[in-house]
Amino acid sequence: MNKLAEYDGPILEIDKLSISFFTRLREIPAVMDFSVSVQPGEAVGLVGESGCGKSTVALGVMQDLGTNGRIVGGSIKFKGRDLAEMSAEELRDVRGNEIAMIYQEPMASLNPAMKIGRQLMEVPMIHEGVNEKEAHARALEVVTDVRLPDPERMLNSYPHQLSGGQQQRIVIAMALMSKPSLLILDEPTTALDVTVEAAVVELVKDLGKKYGTSMLFISHNLGLVLETCDRLCVMYSGEAVERGSIADVFDEMQHPYTQALFRSIPLPGADKTARPLVAIPGNFPLPHERPNGCNFGPRCDYFEAGRCDADDIMMSDVPGNDRHATRCLRFQEIDWNAPIQVGEQKEKTKPGKVVLKMDNLKKYYEVAANALFGGGATKVVKANETLSFEARESETLAIVGESGCGKSTFAKVLMGLETATEGAILLDGTNIEQIPIEARDTKTISDVQMVFQNPFDTLNPSMTVGRQIIRALEIFDIGDSDQDRKQRMLELLDLVKLPRAFADRMPRQLSGGQKQRVGIARAFSGGARIVVADEPVSALDVSVQAAVTDLLMEIQREEKTTLLFISHDLSIVRYLSDRVMVMYLGHVVELGDTDQVFSPPYHPYTEALLSAVPIADTSIEKEHIVLEGDIPSAMNPPSGCPFQTRCRWKSEVPAGLCDIEVPPVRQLETGHQIKCHLSDAVLDRMTPVIKVAAE
């Protein structure tokens, strides 16, 4: 039964919605005057930084605002009916049956003690009263639809037996079990690898077409929204600031915030020396500190005092475009095509002498086959397999690959948190691969430092920011007195562009980007020679990412640091790295300078990675490659070439060769190497994955 057949108006119509949360002290407005509509079969993207109210809108639609949240103005209509006027019973019938929501963290939606099949069957059994046999048949159908291997086995598995990408597919399957009219996706791919993300996005688009489902897709990734949605709504500080079709908003943006967002993301053509990213100045306003008039005013290039800060600003229609509106008084006075004011151009730094050399590094772990009870034979996990590379002073070497490829393991060995199984790591010519961190001297520890992915986990919540930096200086034996160290701490705050007054703040008083800056200050406090940055910006908002990335580059230029940048975001890698190392299942499959790795010929895995990266630019054409299957387990890797189970070029190699033999490392040109059996003739046939479309 198609639930859309009997209704032809907008599936979802949000009109002048205002939502507030009430605390003992005050009312905190989270969403104000917000309007958006979703037509049948349409996918609408909701974009903005964390804290702008995207998820609050979704929870408002689900009527799930908790005890403190209330809709204080406007309405949310689903198929013409106001959700606020429905009884609890009617709401229960609509939720899960007609409106389904997919959350960011798949495990939050799955019951760990219940088999997948039972969890899926519950949906139609509860909502539609179907019998067990029919529910099982339907569960089997949706698990097949979401392209999971061996559907019967999946239904008999528990959630913990599935990878993150598989869990997210099960959650999507669960949402589709009752063929809802509206699907709300709240950052559904944030926790996934870029290749898995590409497959999940492809899947959501196909299923939307198959079931005729309308979608509200919440994300902070403009590239993903471009690939999945028909229309777009940009939010800033609780308000919609621009609405329109993807083409109108991307190519004819009419709000300064939308423009500023695009300038802070690394699109093809951005370059850290010639065309640096432009970070949005200032900080996001807290809900109770919003300015008068335009919320974006204090950070806007086009702000006009006395006008932009006089009264509340309403949405205005943009003439000539399809349902395109903006919350800007000056949008018709601004020259949107004016050339971007190029940030200060920096001289390209020349890499110096080799600081770090890895030679055939191997890291194996022995684990019990029956890990729960420790019985049975042991298995070997080959986390790093013959890793060799050099890194020079002032150079940025990016290390990319999916989770489970061994990026973080190699970082742990370098840091001394683990020791190598075989091979050598030379720091300034001295072997350190067998020296655990507790046996390393102070200089070695201060020379090799790390900036972590999640700034929240690395700061002591009960110590002020200044004290945490001084503590690092004490450990590194820097400064002759407390006064010296205090002065150095203040200089480090200057270095990471934080006000000196922050020395007395506690971590909880800082935003994510500010915490990450404290982490960077601490890493550089001992004059680090090598800094391992493990996904340092992936937990941060787009506009903050640009500022933190440029900060790292600037400090690197001043301090001549070697930066090992671990990431799965190839847009940022392309922007800031000098050389790129691609890892797959413990092996280095490609290594070369950035231009070499980003232009053909590629290793087949690099090619698939490039195709998976969402790019927020309508003029880009990408070859479409979706990797089948998940990354194999390091405990049970495939024989021969580690990538052969997912490679689309395998048929070009003599039969059986990829299955039995690990490929040799081949030099394609100076400094560019790949680990692949493909012949030169086949490699020459490779075409660019990312092309700029002809105007």
C-alpha positions in Angstrom: 0.0 0.0 0.0 1.4 3.4 -0.9 0.5 5.9 1.8 1.2 8.8 -0.5 -1.6 7.9 -2.9 -4.4 9.7 -1.0 -2.5 13.0 -0.3 -1.1 15.4 -2.8 0.0 18.5 -0.8 3.3 18.9 1.0 4.2 15.9 3.1 5.8 18.1 5.7 5.0 21.8 6.2 6.8 23.7 8.9 5.6 27.3 9.2 7.1 30.0 11.4 8.2 27.4 13.9 9.7 28.6 17.2 11.0 26.1 19.8 12.4 27.1 23.3 13.9 25.1 26.1 13.0 26.3 29.6 15.6 26.1 32.5 15.1 27.4 36.0 16.8 30.6 35.1 15.5 31.5 31.7 13.8 30.6 28.4 16.4 29.6 25.8 15.1 30.1 22.2 16.6 27.3 20.1 14.6 27.8 16.9 12.9 31.0 15.7 10.6 31.8 12.8 11.7 28.6 10.9 9.8 27.6 7.8 10.4 24.7 5.3 8.3 22.4 3.3 9.0 18.9 1.9 7.0 17.9 -1.2 6.1 14.2 -2.0 9.2 12.3 -3.1 11.4 15.3 -2.5 14.7 15.3 -0.5 15.4 18.5 1.5 18.8 19.1 3.1 19.0 21.0 6.4 22.5 22.4 6.7 24.3 24.3 9.4 26.9 24.2 12.2 26.4 22.3 15.5 24.2 24.3 17.8 22.2 26.0 15.0 19.0 24.0 15.8 18.9 21.4 13.0 18.3 18.4 15.3 15.9 20.5 17.4 13.7 20.9 14.3 13.8 17.1 13.7 12.8 16.4 17.3 10.0 19.0 16.9 8.7 17.0 13.9 8.9 13.8 16.0 7.2 15.7 18.9 10.0 14.5 21.1 11.3 17.6 22.8 11.6 16.2 26.3 10.2 17.8 29.4 12.0 21.2 28.9 11.3 21.7 25.2 8.2 23.4 23.9 6.9 24.7 20.6 6.2 28.4 21.4 5.1 29.5 18.0 4.2 28.4 14.5 3.1 24.9 13.4 4.3 21.6 12.0 1.9 20.0 9.6 2.3 16.4 8.4 0.1 15.7 5.3 -2.0 18.7 6.2 -2.6 17.8 9.8 -1.1 19.8 12.7 1.1 17.4 14.8 0.6 19.4 17.9 -3.2 18.7 17.8 -2.9 14.9 17.6 -3.6 12.7 20.5 -0.8 10.5 22.0 -2.4 7.5 20.3 -2.5 9.2 16.9 1.1 10.4 17.3 2.2 6.9 18.2 0.6 5.6 15.0 2.4 8.3 12.9 5.8 7.9 14.5 7.7 4.9 13.2 4.9 4.1 10.8 4.6 7.2 8.7 7.5 9.3 9.9 10.7 7.4 10.6 14.0 8.8 11.9 17.6 7.6 11.5 20.0 8.8 14.1 23.8 9.6 13.9 24.9 6.7 16.1 23.4 3.3 14.8 24.0 1.5 18.1 21.7 3.9 19.9 18.8 2.6 17.9 19.5 -1.1 18.2 18.9 -3.4 21.2 22.2 -5.2 21.9 20.5 -8.2 23.4 18.1 -9.0 20.6 18.7 -10.6 17.2 18.5 -8.2 14.2 15.6 -10.2 12.7 13.4 -9.9 15.7 14.1 -6.1 15.9 13.0 -5.6 12.3 10.0 -7.9 12.6 8.7 -5.9 15.6 8.0 -2.8 13.4 5.2 -4.2 11.2 3.9 -6.5 13.9 3.4 -3.6 16.3 2.3 -0.9 13.8 0.3 -3.0 11.3 -0.5 -6.1 13.2 0.9 -8.5 10.6 1.7 -12.1 11.5 5.2 -13.4 12.2 5.6 -15.1 8.8 4.8 -12.0 6.8 7.0 -9.8 9.1 9.9 -12.2 8.5 9.4 -12.1 4.7 9.3 -8.3 4.8 12.5 -8.2 7.0 14.3 -10.4 4.5 13.2 -8.1 1.7 14.4 -4.9 3.3 17.7 -6.4 4.4 18.2 -7.5 0.7 17.2 -3.9 -0.3 19.9 -2.3 1.8 22.5 -4.6 0.1 23.6 -6.6 3.0 25.4 -9.8 2.2 23.8 -13.1 3.2 20.5 -11.6 4.5 19.4 -14.8 6.4 22.7 -14.7 8.4 22.2 -11.0 9.1 18.7 -11.6 10.6 20.2 -14.2 12.9 23.1 -11.9 14.1 23.3 -9.7 17.1 24.2 -6.0 16.5 27.7 -6.3 17.9 28.5 -8.9 15.2 28.1 -6.3 12.5 30.4 -3.5 11.4 29.4 0.2 11.8 28.3 0.5 8.1 26.3 -2.7 8.4 24.6 -1.5 11.6 23.7 1.8 9.9 22.1 -0.2 7.0 20.1 -2.2 9.5 18.8 1.0 11.1 17.9 2.3 7.6 16.1 -1.1 6.9 14.2 -0.7 10.2 13.1 2.8 9.2 11.9 1.5 5.9 10.0 -1.6 7.3 6.7 0.2 7.4 7.3 2.2 4.1 7.1 5.6 5.8 6.1 8.7 3.9 8.8 10.8 5.5 12.3 9.8 6.5 14.3 12.1 8.7 18.1 11.4 8.6 20.1 13.2 11.3 23.8 13.1 10.2 23.4 9.4 9.3 26.9 8.9 8.0 29.1 11.0 10.3 30.5 7.9 12.1 31.2 6.0 8.9 34.1 5.8 6.5 34.0 7.8 3.3 33.7 4.6 1.1 30.9 3.2 3.4 29.3 6.7 3.4 29.2 6.7 -0.4 27.5 3.3 -0.4 24.9 4.3 2.2 24.1 7.6 0.5 23.7 5.8 -2.8 21.4 3.4 -1.0 19.3 6.1 0.6 18.8 7.8 -2.8 17.8 4.5 -4.5 15.4 3.5 -1.7 13.8 7.0 -1.7 13.0 6.5 -5.4 11.8 2.9 -4.9 9.5 3.6 -2.0 8.6 7.2 -3.0 9.7 8.4 0.4 10.2 12.1 1.1 13.3 13.0 3.1 14.6 15.6 5.5 18.4 15.1 5.4 20.3 16.9 8.3 24.0 17.4 7.8 26.9 19.8 8.1 28.5 18.3 5.0 27.5 20.5 2.0 29.0 17.9 -0.5 26.7 15.2 0.9 23.7 17.4 0.6 24.6 18.2 -3.0 24.7 14.5 -3.8 21.5 13.5 -2.0 19.0 16.4 -2.0 16.8 18.3 -4.4 16.5 21.4 -2.2 18.4 23.0 0.6 17.8 25.1 3.7 20.8 26.7 5.4 20.4 27.4 9.2 22.4 29.8 11.4 21.8 30.3 15.1 18.2 29.0 15.2 17.0 30.6 12.0 16.7 29.6 8.4 19.0 32.1 6.5 18.6 30.8 3.0 16.3 28.3 1.2 16.1 27.2 -2.4 17.0 24.5 -4.9 20.5 23.0 -4.8 21.5 24.7 -8.0 20.2 28.1 -6.8 21.8 28.0 -3.4 25.1 26.6 -4.6 25.6 28.7 -7.7 23.6 31.9 -6.9 23.9 32.1 -3.1 22.2 35.2 -1.6 23.2 35.2 2.0 26.6 36.2 3.4 26.7 33.1 5.8 26.1 30.7 2.9 29.0 32.4 1.0 31.2 32.3 4.1 30.6 28.6 4.5 31.6 27.8 1.0 34.8 29.9 1.4 35.8 27.9 4.4 35.6 24.4 2.8 38.5 23.0 0.7 37.1 22.7 -2.8 39.3 21.6 -5.7 41.5 24.6 -6.6 42.1 25.7 -3.0 45.8 25.7 -2.1 47.3 26.3 1.3 49.9 28.7 -0.1 48.3 30.4 -3.2 44.6 30.2 -2.3 44.2 29.7 1.5 40.7 29.0 3.0 39.0 31.9 4.5 37.7 31.1 8.0 34.6 32.9 9.3 35.8 35.5 11.9 34.4 35.4 15.5 32.3 32.7 17.2 28.9 31.4 16.9 26.6 33.3 19.4 25.1 31.4 22.3 21.3 31.3 22.4 21.0 33.9 25.2 23.7 36.2 23.7 22.2 36.6 20.2 22.7 40.1 18.8 19.9 42.5 17.8 18.7 42.3 14.2 20.7 39.9 12.0 22.2 37.0 14.0 25.1 36.8 11.6 25.8 40.5 11.7 28.9 40.5 14.0 30.7 38.1 11.7 29.4 39.5 8.3 31.6 41.2 5.7 28.6 43.3 4.6 27.3 44.4 8.0 25.8 48.0 8.1 25.3 49.4 11.5 21.9 51.0 12.3 20.3 48.9 9.6 21.3 45.3 10.0 21.0 45.5 13.8 17.8 47.5 14.0 14.9 45.0 13.8 14.3 41.4 13.3 14.9 40.4 9.7 12.3 38.4 7.8 12.9 36.0 4.9 12.7 37.7 1.5 12.0 36.0 -1.9 14.8 36.1 -4.4 13.3 37.3 -7.7 13.5 35.0 -10.7 14.4 31.8 -8.8 12.3 28.8 -7.8 11.1 29.2 -4.2 14.5 30.8 -3.3 14.5 33.0 -0.2 17.1 34.7 2.0 17.2 36.4 5.4 19.3 39.3 4.4 18.4 43.0 4.0 21.2 43.8 1.6 21.1 40.8 -0.7 20.2 42.9 -3.8 23.0 45.4 -3.1 25.8 42.9 -2.7 28.0 42.0 -5.7 27.9 38.2 -5.2 30.3 37.6 -8.1 33.0 39.9 -6.8 36.4 38.0 -6.7 37.2 36.6 -3.3 39.6 38.7 -1.3 42.6 36.4 -1.3 44.0 35.7 2.2 47.6 36.5 2.7 49.7 34.4 0.3 52.4 32.4 2.0 55.6 31.2 0.5 55.7 27.5 -0.1 58.1 26.0 2.5 60.8 23.7 1.2 61.1 20.4 3.0 64.4 20.1 4.9 66.4 17.0 5.9 64.8 13.7 6.7 63.6 13.7 10.4 61.7 10.4 10.5 62.4 7.2 8.6 60.3 4.0 8.8 61.8 0.9 7.3 59.7 -2.3 6.8 57.8 -1.7 10.0 55.5 -4.5 11.1 53.1 -4.5 14.0 51.3 -7.8 14.8 49.0 -8.5 17.7 48.2 -12.0 19.1 44.6 -12.4 20.1 42.8 -15.5 21.5 40.5 -17.0 18.9 37.9 -17.1 21.7 38.5 -13.6 23.1 35.7 -13.8 25.6 37.0 -16.8 27.5 40.6 -16.7 26.4 40.6 -20.3 25.3 41.6 -22.0 22.0 44.3 -21.2 19.6 45.7 -17.6 19.2 45.3 -15.7 16.0 47.6 -13.0 14.6 46.2 -9.6 13.7 48.6 -8.0 11.1 47.8 -4.3 11.9 50.9 -2.9 10.0 52.6 -4.8 7.2 56.0 -3.7 5.9 55.5 0.1 6.2 58.3 2.2 4.7 58.4 5.9 4.2 60.4 9.1 5.1 59.2 12.4 6.4 61.2 15.6 6.2 61.4 18.8 8.2 58.5 21.3 7.4 56.7 18.6 5.4 53.0 17.5 5.7 52.6 13.9 5.0 48.9 12.8 4.9 48.0 9.2 5.8 44.6 8.2 4.5 42.5 5.0 4.6 39.4 3.5 6.0 39.1 2.6 9.7 40.9 -0.7 10.4 43.6 0.1 7.8 46.3 0.5 10.5 46.7 4.3 10.6 46.3 4.7 14.3 48.3 1.5 15.1 51.4 3.0 13.3 50.8 6.3 15.2 50.8 4.3 18.5 54.1 2.6 17.6 55.7 6.0 16.7 54.5 7.5 20.0 55.9 4.6 22.0 52.5 3.5 23.2 53.2 0.2 21.4 56.5 -1.4 20.3 57.2 -2.7 16.8 57.1 -6.4 16.0 59.8 -6.0 13.3 61.4 -3.2 11.2 62.9 0.1 12.3 61.8 3.7 13.1 64.6 6.2 13.0 64.1 9.7 14.6 67.0 11.9 13.6 68.9 8.7 12.8 68.2 7.0 16.2 66.2 3.8 16.5 63.1 4.3 18.7 60.8 1.4 17.5 61.6 -0.8 20.6 61.5 2.0 23.3 58.2 2.2 25.0 57.1 5.7 26.1 57.9 5.1 29.8 61.6 4.4 28.8 61.9 7.3 26.4 63.9 10.4 27.4 62.2 13.8 27.8 63.6 15.1 24.5 62.2 12.2 22.5 58.8 12.6 24.1 58.7 16.3 23.5 59.9 15.8 19.9 57.1 13.4 18.9 53.7 14.8 20.0 50.1 14.1 19.0 46.9 16.1 18.4 43.9 13.8 18.9 40.5 13.5 17.1 38.3 14.4 20.0 39.5 17.4 21.9 37.0 16.7 24.8 38.7 13.5 25.8 42.2 14.8 26.0 41.7 17.7 28.5 41.5 17.3 32.2 38.0 18.6 33.1 39.1 19.8 36.6 42.1 21.8 35.6 42.3 25.3 34.0 43.5 25.6 30.5 46.6 27.5 31.6 47.5 24.9 34.2 47.2 22.1 31.6 49.7 23.8 29.3 52.1 24.6 32.3 51.9 20.9 33.3 53.1 19.9 29.8 56.0 22.5 30.1 57.0 21.0 33.5 57.1 17.5 32.0 59.2 18.7 29.1 61.6 20.5 31.5 61.0 23.8 29.8 61.6 27.1 31.7 63.8 27.7 34.8 61.0 29.0 37.0 57.2 29.1 37.4 57.3 32.6 36.1 59.1 31.5 32.9 56.6 28.7 32.3 53.7 31.0 32.9 55.1 33.4 30.3 55.7 30.6 27.8 52.1 29.4 28.4 50.7 32.8 27.5 52.9 32.9 24.4 51.5 29.5 23.4 47.9 30.8 23.8 49.0 33.7 21.4 50.4 31.1 19.0 47.1 29.2 18.8 45.2 32.6 18.6 43.3 32.2 21.9 42.8 35.2 24.2 45.2 35.1 27.2 42.2 35.4 29.5 41.4 31.8 28.6 44.3 30.6 30.8 41.8 30.8 33.8 39.0 29.0 32.0 37.9 25.4 32.6 37.6 23.1 29.5 33.8 23.0 29.9 33.7 26.8 29.1 35.3 26.3 25.7 33.8 25.4 22.4 35.1 22.3 20.4 37.3 24.4 18.2 38.8 26.3 21.2 39.5 23.0 23.0 41.3 21.7 19.9 43.5 24.8 20.0 44.4 24.0 23.6 45.4 20.5 22.5 47.5 22.0 19.7 49.2 24.5 22.1 50.0 21.5 24.4 51.5 19.5 21.5 53.7 22.3 20.4 54.7 23.3 24.0 57.9 21.3 24.0 59.1 22.4 20.5 57.9 19.2 18.8 59.8 18.1 15.8 57.0 15.7 14.6 53.3 16.2 15.3 50.9 13.3 14.6 47.5 14.9 14.0 45.0 12.1 14.1 41.8 13.3 12.4 42.2 16.7 14.2 39.3 18.5 12.6 36.8 15.7 11.9 34.9 16.5 15.1 34.7 20.2 14.3 32.3 22.4 12.3 33.2 23.4 8.8 34.0 27.0 9.6 36.1 26.0 12.6 37.9 23.4 10.5 39.3 26.1 8.2 40.6 28.1 11.2 42.2 25.1 12.9 43.7 23.8 9.7 45.3 27.1 8.9 46.5 27.5 12.4 48.3 24.1 12.1 49.9 25.2 8.8 51.0 28.6 10.3 52.6 27.0 13.4 54.3 24.4 11.1 55.8 27.2 9.0 57.2 29.0 12.0 58.4 25.9 13.9 59.5 23.9 10.9 57.5 20.9 12.2 57.0 17.7 10.4 53.2 17.1 10.3 51.8 13.6 9.9 48.2 14.2 9.2 45.9 11.2 9.6 42.6 11.6 7.9 39.9 10.1 5.8 38.7 13.5 4.4 40.5 13.7 1.1 39.4 17.3 0.4 41.4 18.5 3.4 44.3 16.2 2.5 44.4 17.6 -1.0 44.4 21.1 0.4 47.2 20.9 3.0 49.4 17.9 2.3 52.7 17.8 0.4 52.8 14.1 0.1 50.1 11.4 0.6 50.4 7.8 1.8 47.3 5.6 1.2 46.9 2.6 3.5 44.7 -0.5 3.2 44.6 -3.3 5.6 48.1 -2.6 7.1 49.8 -2.1 3.7 50.9 1.1 2.0 49.2 0.7 -1.4 50.2 4.1 -2.8 52.7 6.9 -1.8 53.6 10.0 -3.7 53.3 13.8 -3.7 49.8 15.2 -3.6 49.6 15.9 -7.4 50.8 12.4 -8.2 48.3 10.7 -5.9 45.3 12.8 -7.0 45.8 12.3 -10.8 45.8 9.0 -12.7 47.2 6.4 -12.8 46.0 5.5 -9.3 46.0 2.4 -7.2 42.5 1.0 -7.7 41.8 1.7 -4.0 42.9 5.3 -4.2 40.6 5.7 -7.2 37.6 4.4 -5.2 38.5 6.7 -2.3 38.6 9.8 -4.6 35.2 8.8 -6.1 33.6 8.5 -2.6 34.5 12.0 -1.5 31.5 14.3 -1.5 32.4 17.7 -3.2 30.2 20.7 -2.7 30.6 22.1 -6.2 28.0 21.8 -9.0 30.7 22.1 -11.7 32.5 18.9 -10.6 31.8 15.6 -12.4 32.9 12.5 -10.7 33.3 9.0 -12.0 30.9 6.8 -9.9 32.7 3.9 -8.1 31.0 2.3 -5.1 33.1 -0.3 -3.3 31.2 -3.5 -2.7 31.5 -5.1 0.7 33.2 -3.9 3.9 37.0 -3.7 4.6 38.1 -7.3 5.4 39.2 -8.1 9.0 42.9 -7.9 9.8 42.4 -11.1 11.7 41.5 -12.9 8.6 42.9 -11.0 5.6 42.4 -12.1 2.0 45.2 -14.1 0.4 47.4 -12.3 -2.1 46.6 -8.6 -2.7 44.8 -7.2 0.3 42.4 -5.3 -1.9 41.6 -8.1 -4.4 38.1 -8.8 -2.8 36.8 -5.3 -3.7 38.9 -4.4 -6.8 37.1 -3.5 -10.0 40.3 -3.9 -12.1 41.0 -7.5 -11.0 39.9 -9.0 -14.4 42.7 -7.0 -16.1 45.4 -9.1 -14.3 46.4 -12.7 -15.3 43.9 -15.1 -13.7 44.7 -16.0 -10.1 47.7 -13.7 -9.7 45.9 -11.2 -7.3 44.6 -14.2 -5.2 47.9 -15.7 -4.5 50.6 -13.1 -4.6 51.1 -9.8 -2.6 51.9 -7.2 -5.3 55.4 -5.8 -5.4 56.0 -2.1 -4.8 56.4 -0.4 -8.1 57.9 3.0 -8.9 55.7 4.8 -11.5 57.8 8.0 -11.6 60.1 9.7 -9.2 58.8 9.4 -5.7 55.4 7.8 -6.8 55.0 4.2 -5.9 52.0 1.8 -5.9 51.6 -1.8 -4.7 49.6 -3.4 -7.6 49.8 -6.1 -10.2 48.2 -4.0 -13.0 50.5 -3.6 -16.1 51.7 -0.2 -17.3 49.4 -0.5 -20.3 46.3 -0.8 -18.0 47.5 2.0 -15.7 47.9 4.3 -18.8 44.1 3.7 -19.5 43.0 5.2 -16.2 41.1 8.5 -16.5 40.6 11.2 -13.8 37.9 10.4 -11.3 37.2 14.1 -10.5 36.7 16.4 -13.5 35.6 20.0 -13.7 32.7 20.1 -16.1 33.1 22.3 -19.1 31.2 25.5 -18.8 
